[in-house]
Amino acid sequence: MTEKKPGLSTRCVHAGELKDPNGSPHTPLYTTTTFAFPSTAALLDVVDGRKPGSLYTRYGLNPTVRSLEAKLASLEGAESALAFSSGMAAETALFLAHGRAGIICLGDAYGGTLELLAAQLPLLGIRTAFLLSSELERLDGLLADGYGLVFLETPTNPVLEIFDIAALAGRAHRHGALLAVDNTFASPVNQQPLALGADLVVHSATKYLGGHSDLTAGALMGSGALIDAVFGWRKNLGTTPAPEVCALLARSLRTLVVRVRQQNSSALQVAEAMARHPWVRRVLYPGLPGFPNHAVAARQMSGFGGMLTIEVDGDTATGTAVVDRLRLFAIAPSLGGVESLATQPVTTTHHGLTEAERARRGISGAMIRLSVGLEDAADLIADLEQALA
Ligand SMILES: Cc1ncc(COP(=O)(O)O)c(C=O)c1O
């Protein structure tokens, strides 16, 4: 009889945890930078890869780091995972290891990702292309031209656009290209890109995986072969996270499912309340039945996440006035923490874009992006209502 795979909540608590001879119920924190061996022969076994073992923390060969990575892999249903010092570090290693034939970025991505792709990787001779969802008919032409990696976020920031992961994986694979999905907004609780056909998943673990706005980290998950190809890049870029951060992230992951499910529920309540509000022109939330691509979201997501964007009836100044009147939501970029945050994309994530480029991407000054935390939904709704009054 094959054993049933434990559920996601069980894996959040138990996957990857090391059995500790002193009885600790979870992996101890090994802060050491290096590990000692009983003999030179034993050291060479690990150095030459004949035996697994701890060696040097920057290599990631540290029990606290490896234990976290086993948990991260398990949560995305991956064979293997690597942890990084930030989400951008994970993306940099991903692009350098698997994007050298050319990278196609679909839709809106995090501003740092766009800058890395548009301004920095081309300096190394890596060609990059950008297609909005309205331009997807150009994808096959670029793939036929040899671009080897398709990269996307879904839902996107800040308009929560949904891309069909299974369909795009099929298109990439027909041309021998890989599909990598930034799953930061959804988290593995709401969306499992590898099960839908993606080859690699990347996270800013700074967001939902960390969940408390108190750590910076990244993660990359995929098949053993694809992740092995990234290992040397991380090792020599030096972007392995500190063991202290790994232990804190593993602590956070044990409560990931309960946090994200509560955030899903509260975000839906906030979205529904805002959709009824006379001063709110639009609510962008994949969980609302009228939302474009709601059907795709309902098919590929098991929850709709804690992120939504409202567009108030007015202009940029109106949006700023509403944000400045919020008392419970803090005015801050970032997302995914226990505390609710509000930000106008024109003042933070998309501040660097021209007016024309923002319009092309459907981003207006009256938009306010909300990251719904773990406060009571009724209190969050009351705060928005008093700010809009
Ligand atoms: C969707 C997404 N991906 C990647 C990143 C980069 O992550 P980090 O700040 O951990 O480097 C961010 C940061 O805001 C993000 O929102």
The ligand as an ORCA input file, in Angstrom:
! r2SCAN-3c Opt
* xyz 0 1
  C       6.164     39.618     -6.194
  C       7.519     39.949     -5.681
  N       8.574     39.221     -6.103
  C       9.825     39.488     -5.663
  C      10.086     40.515     -4.781
  C      11.484     40.764     -4.305
  O      11.624     40.251     -3.012
  P      12.671     40.757     -1.895
  O      12.253     42.124     -1.473
  O      12.559     39.714     -0.830
  O      14.027     40.751     -2.554
  C       9.015     41.283     -4.298
  C       9.280     42.377     -3.338
  O       8.442     43.209     -3.064
  C       7.704     40.986     -4.766
  O       6.632     41.703     -4.341
*
